Each structure stands twice: as structure tokens, then as C-alpha cells.
Amino acid sequence: MSDRPAPLADPHLLFDPAAGRRDIVILGSTGSIGTQAIDLALRNPDRFRVTGLSAAGGRVALLAEQARLLRVHTVAVAREDVVPALKEALDAQYGAGEPLPEILAGPDAATELAASECHTVLNGITGSIGLAPTLAALRAGRTLALANKESLIVGGPLVKALAKPGQIIPVDSEHAALFQALAAGTRADVRKLVVTASGGPFRGRTRAELAGVTVEEALAHPTWAMGPVITVNSATLVNKGLEVIEAHLLYDIPFDRIEVVVHPQSYVHSMVEFTDGSTLAQATPPDMRGPIAIGLGWPERIPDAAPAFDWTKASSWEFFPLDTEAFPAVGLARHVGTVGGTAPAVFNAANEECVAAFLAGRLPFTAIMDTVSAVVDEHGSPAPGTSLTVADVLEAETWARARAQEKAARAAVEARA
């Protein structure tokens, strides 16, 4: 197997094993991943110094508070129109005469920040807009703690062309689990990756029983507290489909050797089955600070990064096969991952539009995957040997969003008829 390309994420390699305190840039600092990463950094000032923060711009007061707590050099916002409000919030946070951080603003601000001088860039942005910052961080030679799975999924070949061995450390709980379990063996020892899924709030329901699902029900995840888009993706299992593609790209394991199993308790975050029949599972109570600590600190572990199990208390751990009829997202993701080219970008962009329509009350829950599937089918397959460019990804996403919006509007009308 030595002639195969090295996987993007390899626990036996580290791109830059620098000792001492690491300078960190956090992209998406006001979101779920970003706020938990900041908590971790504030509790470990001897290990991490945050030098830059980026956010979309919807929570400028929180962003300004984070900047003051961390004394960052640079703050970036995607929305230029919020710069006056951000300056006002920073003035309110900082004392008279204290130097304010530099402000970057506009759609390319996070990308510029990702290339700034630091050790590690944590990409916690949600959605495919994280692709350009991911590429910028890799191009600049930064270690990339990757929570933005969409950038890898839509731009897989582009990311693989730039990433050096060990330069990417995965932050998704499932991929951080695989990353840790893989440290116990060699690449040749791996028989199968087993990605666990909570099953979301609708585990056990048939497709017919999903027809009347409300937004409130879809956002009531049983084990994880996440943003609305990721939470809906977990309810449809699109998130798990994206993770299958991500596992394939990160670890260079064929799709037919990546399995999904439903584990409602979310204690076991994923498993690796080795050729001798052994299966290693990585388990912790549901808490993203553990995977974030792996992304920021590897190969060192951060003491008390997240809660541990209380083994004096009884607990039951269950595992069930995936219902592919009620939840077709994983199968469709395998298909687009196998097709390659711009197909994953089309899948992801169409889903983002359909989730937005569902959250706005314009699209029934089951129509999310029906519409995404229709857009993917219409897109078709790329010509053999076709190379991928950033322009190709953007063009495919624009087309997929437009077609998804059109089909979603038609599905909404049909649902009301």
C-alpha cells in the first residue's frame, strides 16, 4: 500500500509539531465551534494564544467581547455594513488608550485572516463559503484544524493538492474519533471505518411518518446542541452523508469500506475495524470541546478539555443499522462522492438551499432530500478525467442553488395543493 497517496489526516504525522504555546486563528468565532474553542483557549493560556477572530457579522457585540478577552491582533467580518457597529462595540469594550485590533471586512476577510501569521487555523465556518479560507490556510503552510467539512467535500481535489502530510487535523467528533483510533495501527491494518450517527430526533420513524415534521421538531436534537443548519442536516442524516465523503477524503479509504451505524447515545463517536478482527472505538460524553482540543493540540492532549465518563454509574450503549429508505441521504452522498467532480458541491449547495426553505416554512421536511436528489440527478456526472477548479465549484454551486430554489418553490406549491 506504500504506492498509494498519503491520507490528508494521519495521526502518525504532524505537519508542524511546534513546542510551547501555539498562536491560533479562529474562523467562525461566534458560532458553536468558535465559542467552545475560545473557552478552551481561555482555560489554557499557557498552550494557546488566539491572534485573530472571524465571524459573519451578525453578533458584533459578542465578537468585540471575544476580541477583548483574548486581546487579538485582528478581527474579520464578512459583512462590510456592520463595521461601524463593530467599531462602536470595540470602543465600548476597550479602555481609553488601549490599542484596538485591526479590522478586516468583506467576503474575503476570513480568507485573508486564514493566511495570517499563526501556527493553527481553526476553520469553524458553516457551509461551503469555508473553502477559500481552507485553501488559504493550507497554502500559507498553517496547520488546519478542520471543522468546516463542506470545504473538503466541495473542493476535495483542490484541498488534496495543497495539503501536506499531517497538515489537516479533523475536528468533527466522528473524524476526530477515527483519527485517534487510527493511531493504534498502520494503514494496511485498516479493514473498515465505522461512522456513528445519533439518528437525530426522528430515529425509528418511517418515511410516511416524517411527512408532517415541523421545524421545531427538527431542531430538537436529542444529544447535541448545534446551529440550525447542522441540526436539520442531522435530522435528515445529510450530515452523516457529508461525513462519509469526508472520511473517504481524509483517510483515503474506499466508500465500500466506510459504514454508518446508528448509536442513539452519541457516546461512541466512531470506530475503526482492523484486519485482525479488532474494533477500536473512541468514546466520550457528547461534548465538542474534546475534538476541538485534538484539533488544536495534537499530538499533545489537553487535560480536562471535556468531561469524562463516570464509570460508577450504569449506562446502556445501543447500535442499530441505518434505515436507508427513511433516510436516503447517506446513499446519495456515497453516489456523489463516487461521481466526484462538482457533484459533491451540487449536493451540498442544493441541500443548503432546501434547508433554508424548510427553516422558513416553505418546504416540507421530506421534500428536502427529494429536491436535493432531483438536482443531483439533473446535474449528472463529469466527463472522465475532468480536473476541478475553484471556478468550477462556484459555478456548480450557483447553478445548484438556483435549481434547488426553483424545485423547492414548485414542491411547496404542490404540498399546499
C-alpha positions as CSV (number, residue, x, y, z in Angstrom):
1,M,0.0,0.0,0.0
2,S,3.1,2.3,0.1
3,D,2.4,3.5,-3.5
4,R,-0.9,5.0,-2.5
5,P,-1.1,8.7,-1.7
6,A,-0.8,9.6,1.9
7,P,-4.2,10.4,3.6
8,L,-4.9,14.0,4.4
9,A,-5.3,13.3,8.1
10,D,-2.8,10.9,9.6
11,P,-2.3,10.6,13.4
12,H,1.2,9.3,12.8
13,L,2.3,12.5,11.1
14,L,2.2,16.1,12.2
15,F,2.9,18.9,9.8
16,D,4.5,21.2,12.4
17,P,5.0,19.7,15.9
18,A,6.0,23.1,17.4
19,A,6.6,23.0,21.1
20,G,5.3,25.7,23.5
21,R,2.3,28.0,23.1
22,R,0.6,28.0,19.8
23,D,-0.8,31.0,18.1
24,I,-4.3,30.2,16.9
25,V,-6.7,31.9,14.4
26,I,-10.4,31.0,14.9
27,L,-12.7,31.3,11.9
28,G,-16.4,31.4,12.8
29,S,-15.7,32.6,16.4
30,T,-19.3,33.5,17.3
31,G,-20.7,30.1,16.3
32,S,-20.9,26.9,18.3
33,I,-17.4,25.6,17.4
34,G,-15.8,29.0,17.8
35,T,-17.2,29.8,21.2
36,Q,-16.2,26.4,22.6
37,A,-12.7,26.8,21.1
38,I,-12.4,30.2,22.9
39,D,-13.5,28.6,26.1
40,L,-10.7,26.0,25.7
41,A,-8.1,28.7,24.9
42,L,-9.1,30.9,27.8
43,R,-8.7,27.8,30.1
44,N,-5.3,27.0,28.7
45,P,-3.4,30.3,28.2
46,D,0.0,28.5,28.5
47,R,-0.9,26.4,25.5
48,F,-2.8,28.7,23.2
49,R,-2.8,32.4,22.2
50,V,-5.6,33.5,19.9
51,T,-4.3,36.1,17.5
52,G,-7.3,36.5,15.1
53,L,-11.1,36.0,15.0
54,S,-13.5,36.0,12.1
55,A,-17.3,36.0,12.1
56,A,-20.1,36.6,9.6
57,G,-21.1,39.8,11.4
58,G,-24.5,39.1,12.9
59,R,-23.2,39.2,16.5
60,V,-20.8,42.1,16.7
61,A,-21.2,42.6,20.5
62,L,-20.1,39.1,21.1
63,L,-17.2,39.4,18.6
64,A,-16.0,42.5,20.3
65,E,-16.2,40.9,23.7
66,Q,-14.2,37.9,22.4
67,A,-11.6,40.2,20.9
68,R,-11.1,42.0,24.3
69,L,-10.9,38.8,26.3
70,L,-8.3,37.3,24.0
71,R,-6.5,40.5,23.1
72,V,-6.4,39.5,19.5
73,H,-4.5,41.3,16.8
74,T,-7.1,41.1,14.1
75,V,-10.9,40.8,13.8
76,A,-12.5,39.9,10.5
77,V,-16.2,40.2,9.4
78,A,-17.8,39.1,6.2
79,R,-20.4,41.9,6.2
80,E,-18.9,45.3,5.5
81,D,-22.1,47.1,6.6
82,V,-21.5,46.1,10.3
83,V,-18.1,47.7,10.5
84,P,-19.4,50.9,12.2
85,A,-21.3,48.8,14.7
86,L,-18.2,46.6,15.3
87,K,-16.0,49.7,15.9
88,E,-18.6,51.0,18.4
89,A,-18.7,47.7,20.2
90,L,-14.9,47.5,20.3
91,D,-14.7,51.1,21.7
92,A,-17.1,50.1,24.4
93,Q,-15.1,47.0,25.4
94,Y,-11.6,48.5,25.4
95,G,-10.3,51.1,27.8
96,A,-9.2,54.6,26.8
97,G,-5.8,54.5,25.1
98,E,-5.9,50.7,24.6
99,P,-4.9,49.7,21.1
100,L,-7.9,48.3,19.1
101,P,-7.5,45.2,16.9
102,E,-7.1,45.6,13.1
103,I,-10.5,45.1,11.3
104,L,-10.8,43.2,8.1
105,A,-14.1,43.4,6.3
106,G,-15.8,41.9,3.3
107,P,-16.4,38.5,1.7
108,D,-12.6,37.8,1.5
109,A,-11.8,38.9,5.1
110,A,-11.8,35.3,6.6
111,T,-9.6,34.2,3.7
112,E,-7.1,36.9,4.4
113,L,-7.1,36.1,8.1
114,A,-6.6,32.4,7.4
115,A,-3.3,33.2,5.7
116,S,-2.0,35.4,8.6
117,E,1.0,34.5,10.7
118,C,0.0,31.8,13.2
119,H,0.5,28.1,14.0
120,T,-3.0,26.7,13.6
121,V,-6.2,27.9,11.8
122,L,-9.4,26.5,13.2
123,N,-12.0,26.7,10.4
124,G,-15.3,26.6,12.2
125,I,-17.3,28.4,9.4
126,T,-20.5,26.7,8.4
127,G,-21.1,26.0,4.7
128,S,-19.1,25.9,1.5
129,I,-18.0,29.5,2.0
130,G,-15.3,28.0,4.1
131,L,-13.5,26.6,1.0
132,A,-11.4,29.7,0.2
133,P,-10.2,30.1,3.9
134,T,-9.3,26.4,3.9
135,L,-7.2,26.7,0.8
136,A,-5.6,29.9,2.1
137,A,-4.6,28.3,5.3
138,L,-3.1,25.3,3.6
139,R,-1.3,27.5,1.0
140,A,0.2,29.6,3.8
141,G,1.5,26.4,5.5
142,R,-0.7,26.6,8.6
143,T,-1.8,23.5,10.4
144,L,-5.6,23.3,9.7
145,A,-8.0,22.2,12.4
146,L,-10.9,21.5,10.1
147,A,-14.5,21.7,11.4
148,N,-15.8,23.1,8.1
149,K,-16.4,19.7,6.4
150,E,-18.1,21.4,3.5
151,S,-14.9,22.9,2.2
152,L,-13.3,19.5,2.0
153,I,-16.4,17.9,0.4
154,V,-16.9,20.5,-2.3
155,G,-13.3,21.1,-3.0
156,G,-11.7,17.7,-2.3
157,P,-9.2,17.5,-5.1
158,L,-8.2,21.2,-4.5
159,V,-7.6,20.5,-0.8
160,K,-5.7,17.3,-1.5
161,A,-3.5,19.1,-4.0
162,L,-2.4,21.7,-1.4
163,A,-2.3,19.8,1.9
164,K,1.0,18.4,3.1
165,P,1.0,15.1,5.1
166,G,-0.3,15.7,8.6
167,Q,-1.3,19.3,7.9
168,I,-5.0,18.7,8.5
169,I,-6.4,17.7,11.9
170,P,-10.1,16.9,11.8
171,V,-12.4,18.5,14.4
172,D,-15.7,16.8,13.6
173,S,-16.4,14.5,16.5
174,E,-16.6,11.5,14.2
175,H,-13.4,12.2,12.3
176,A,-11.5,13.2,15.4
177,A,-12.6,9.7,16.8
178,L,-11.4,8.0,13.6
179,F,-8.2,10.0,13.8
180,Q,-7.5,8.8,17.3
181,A,-8.4,5.2,16.7
182,L,-6.3,5.0,13.6
183,A,-3.2,5.9,15.7
184,A,-3.4,2.3,17.0
185,G,-2.5,0.7,13.7
186,T,-1.0,1.1,10.3
187,R,-2.8,2.0,7.1
188,A,-2.5,-1.6,5.9
189,D,-4.2,-2.8,9.1
190,V,-7.5,-1.0,8.5
191,R,-10.4,-3.1,7.2
192,K,-13.3,-0.7,7.7
193,L,-14.2,2.7,9.1
194,V,-17.5,2.8,11.1
195,V,-19.1,6.2,11.4
196,T,-21.7,6.5,14.1
197,A,-24.9,8.5,13.8
198,S,-27.2,9.5,16.7
199,G,-30.1,9.0,14.3
200,G,-31.3,12.5,15.1
201,P,-34.8,13.3,16.6
202,F,-36.6,11.0,14.1
203,R,-34.8,7.7,14.6
204,G,-37.2,4.8,14.1
205,R,-39.8,6.8,12.1
206,T,-40.8,5.6,8.6
207,R,-40.7,7.9,5.6
208,A,-44.5,8.3,5.9
209,E,-44.2,9.4,9.5
210,L,-41.7,12.1,8.5
211,A,-44.1,13.9,6.2
212,G,-45.5,16.3,8.8
213,V,-42.3,17.1,10.7
214,T,-42.2,20.7,11.9
215,V,-39.2,23.0,12.2
216,E,-39.3,22.9,16.0
217,E,-39.2,19.1,16.0
218,A,-36.3,19.0,13.5
219,L,-34.3,21.5,15.7
220,A,-34.8,19.4,18.9
221,H,-31.7,17.2,18.6
222,P,-31.6,14.6,21.4
223,T,-27.9,14.8,22.2
224,W,-26.1,17.7,20.5
225,A,-26.5,21.5,20.7
226,M,-25.7,22.9,17.3
227,G,-26.6,25.6,14.9
228,P,-29.9,25.3,12.9
229,V,-28.4,24.2,9.6
230,I,-26.3,21.4,11.1
231,T,-29.2,20.4,13.3
232,V,-31.5,19.9,10.4
233,N,-28.7,18.1,8.5
234,S,-28.5,15.8,11.4
235,A,-32.3,15.2,11.3
236,T,-32.2,14.3,7.6
237,L,-28.8,12.5,8.1
238,V,-27.3,14.7,5.3
239,N,-24.7,15.5,7.9
240,K,-23.8,11.8,8.1
241,G,-23.6,11.6,4.3
242,L,-21.2,14.5,4.2
243,E,-19.1,12.8,6.9
244,V,-18.9,9.6,4.8
245,I,-17.5,11.7,1.9
246,E,-15.2,13.5,4.4
247,A,-13.9,10.2,5.8
248,H,-13.1,8.9,2.3
249,L,-11.1,12.1,1.5
250,L,-9.4,12.4,4.9
251,Y,-8.3,8.8,5.2
252,D,-8.2,7.5,1.6
253,I,-10.5,4.6,2.4
254,P,-12.9,3.4,-0.4
255,F,-16.6,4.1,0.1
256,D,-17.4,0.4,0.3
257,R,-15.2,0.2,3.4
258,I,-17.0,3.1,5.2
259,E,-20.1,2.0,7.2
260,V,-22.7,4.1,9.1
261,V,-24.3,2.7,12.2
262,V,-26.9,4.4,14.4
263,H,-25.9,4.9,18.0
264,P,-28.5,7.0,19.9
265,Q,-26.5,7.8,23.0
266,S,-23.7,9.5,21.0
267,Y,-21.1,8.1,23.4
268,V,-19.1,6.2,20.7
269,H,-18.1,8.8,18.1
270,S,-16.8,6.4,15.5
271,M,-14.8,3.2,15.2
272,V,-12.1,1.5,13.2
273,E,-12.2,-2.2,12.4
274,F,-8.8,-3.7,11.8
275,T,-7.9,-6.7,9.7
276,D,-7.3,-9.0,12.7
277,G,-11.0,-8.5,13.7
278,S,-10.3,-5.9,16.4
279,T,-12.5,-2.8,16.5
280,L,-11.3,0.3,18.4
281,A,-14.0,2.8,19.4
282,Q,-13.3,6.3,20.7
283,A,-15.9,7.3,23.3
284,T,-16.6,10.4,25.4
285,P,-19.8,12.1,26.6
286,P,-21.2,14.3,23.9
287,D,-19.1,17.5,24.0
288,M,-17.3,19.2,21.1
289,R,-14.5,20.6,23.3
290,G,-12.8,17.2,23.2
291,P,-12.5,17.1,19.4
292,I,-11.6,20.8,19.3
293,A,-8.7,20.1,21.8
294,I,-7.5,17.3,19.5
295,G,-7.5,19.7,16.5
296,L,-5.7,22.5,18.3
297,G,-3.3,20.5,20.5
298,W,-2.4,17.2,18.7
299,P,-0.2,15.3,19.3
300,E,-0.5,16.5,22.9
301,R,-3.7,16.0,24.8
302,I,-5.2,18.9,26.8
303,P,-6.0,17.9,30.4
304,D,-9.7,18.2,31.3
305,A,-10.6,19.5,27.9
306,A,-14.1,17.9,28.2
307,P,-16.0,15.8,30.7
308,A,-15.2,12.1,31.1
309,F,-17.5,9.2,31.9
310,D,-18.5,8.3,35.4
311,W,-17.9,4.6,35.3
312,T,-19.5,4.1,38.7
313,K,-22.9,4.7,37.1
314,A,-24.7,2.1,34.9
315,S,-25.3,3.0,31.3
316,S,-26.5,1.2,28.1
317,W,-25.0,1.7,24.7
318,E,-27.1,0.7,21.7
319,F,-26.3,0.3,18.0
320,F,-28.8,-0.1,15.1
321,P,-28.5,-0.4,11.3
322,L,-29.3,2.6,9.3
323,D,-32.8,2.8,7.7
324,T,-31.8,3.8,4.2
325,E,-35.4,4.1,3.0
326,A,-36.5,6.7,5.5
327,F,-33.1,8.4,5.4
328,P,-31.7,8.2,1.8
329,A,-29.1,11.0,2.4
330,V,-26.2,8.7,3.1
331,G,-26.7,6.7,0.0
332,L,-27.0,9.8,-2.1
333,A,-23.8,11.2,-0.6
334,R,-21.9,8.0,-1.4
335,H,-23.2,8.4,-5.0
336,V,-22.0,12.0,-5.4
337,G,-18.7,11.2,-3.6
338,T,-18.1,8.4,-6.1
339,V,-19.0,10.5,-9.1
340,G,-16.7,13.3,-7.9
341,G,-16.0,16.5,-9.8
342,T,-18.6,19.1,-8.9
343,A,-21.3,16.5,-7.9
344,P,-20.5,16.9,-4.1
345,A,-20.7,20.7,-4.5
346,V,-24.1,20.4,-6.2
347,F,-25.3,18.1,-3.4
348,N,-24.1,20.4,-0.7
349,A,-25.4,23.6,-2.2
350,A,-28.8,22.2,-3.1
351,N,-29.1,20.9,0.4
352,E,-28.2,24.3,1.9
353,E,-31.0,26.0,-0.1
354,C,-33.5,23.3,0.8
355,V,-32.7,23.5,4.5
356,A,-33.2,27.3,4.3
357,A,-36.5,26.8,2.6
358,F,-37.6,24.3,5.3
359,L,-36.5,26.6,8.1
360,A,-38.5,29.4,6.6
361,G,-41.6,27.1,6.4
362,R,-41.6,27.0,2.6
363,L,-40.7,23.3,2.1
364,P,-41.9,20.1,3.8
365,F,-39.2,18.0,5.7
366,T,-39.3,15.0,3.3
367,A,-39.1,17.3,0.3
368,I,-35.6,18.4,1.4
369,M,-34.0,15.2,0.2
370,D,-36.4,14.7,-2.7
371,T,-35.4,18.1,-4.1
372,V,-31.7,17.6,-3.5
373,S,-31.8,14.2,-5.2
374,A,-33.6,15.8,-8.2
375,V,-31.0,18.5,-8.5
376,V,-28.2,15.9,-8.3
377,D,-29.8,13.8,-11.0
378,E,-30.2,16.8,-13.3
379,H,-26.5,17.7,-12.8
380,G,-25.3,14.3,-14.0
381,S,-21.7,13.2,-14.0
382,P,-18.5,15.0,-15.1
383,A,-16.6,13.9,-18.1
384,P,-13.9,11.3,-17.3
385,G,-10.5,12.9,-16.4
386,T,-12.0,16.4,-15.9
387,S,-9.9,18.4,-13.4
388,L,-11.6,20.6,-10.8
389,T,-11.0,24.3,-10.3
390,V,-12.4,26.8,-7.7
391,A,-14.3,28.5,-10.6
392,D,-15.9,25.1,-11.4
393,V,-17.1,24.7,-7.8
394,L,-18.5,28.2,-7.6
395,E,-20.3,27.8,-11.0
396,A,-21.8,24.4,-10.0
397,E,-22.9,25.8,-6.6
398,T,-24.6,28.8,-8.3
399,W,-26.4,26.5,-10.7
400,A,-27.4,24.1,-7.9
401,R,-28.8,26.8,-5.7
402,A,-30.9,28.3,-8.4
403,R,-32.3,24.9,-9.5
404,A,-32.9,23.9,-5.8
405,Q,-34.8,27.2,-5.2
406,E,-36.9,26.6,-8.3
407,K,-37.7,23.0,-7.4
408,A,-38.3,23.8,-3.8
409,A,-40.8,26.5,-4.7
410,R,-42.6,24.0,-7.0
411,A,-42.6,21.4,-4.3
412,A,-44.1,23.9,-1.8
413,V,-46.9,24.7,-4.2
414,E,-47.6,21.0,-4.7
415,A,-47.6,20.4,-1.0
416,R,-50.2,23.1,-0.4
417,A,-52.4,21.8,-3.3
